[in-house]
Amino acid sequence: MTIRIEQSIWIDRPVPVVFDFISDASNFSKYIPGLIEAERIGLDVASKGDHIRSKMSVLGTKLEVLAEWTRYEPNVAIGSRNVEGMPVDMLTTFHEENGGTRIERVLNMEPKGLFGTITAPLVRRTADRNAVTEFETLKELLEN
């Protein structure tokens, strides 16, 4: 059962400022609910193929997740997929709009097995709530 979450928000900051903040793994814990820490593993300059190792708390359980950037176009898009943990792929795009930035995100999650099937409704509600909180927090951080 695939869980798909789509979201969009406008932030009153230029695309390069928003992109730089979002693409810096050291900022992830400032706005991603449940994230304890994250680090980018790759060359000095961020690029497609880099990995992000994250430690998070989800529904009271501590998890480590390894994701790979499947797309990295500065000021345009970041795509990622989990290489460890629950199958998740995500695409975040950045568009100039009215002097600010429109961020659009599509997230697909695939809870697996009987446990995944049973918990899918809870996972979806939690992911929906976290997505809203994440974008609201980003807006607050970047506009203030």
Protein Blocks (a to p, Z undefined) as FASTA:
>chain_A
ZZdddddddddbdfklmmmmmmmmklmmmmpghiabdcddddfbdcehiacdddddeehi
acddddddfbdcehkbccdddfedjddddddddddeehiacdddddddddehjklmmmmm
mmmmmmmmmmmmmmmmmmmmmmZZ
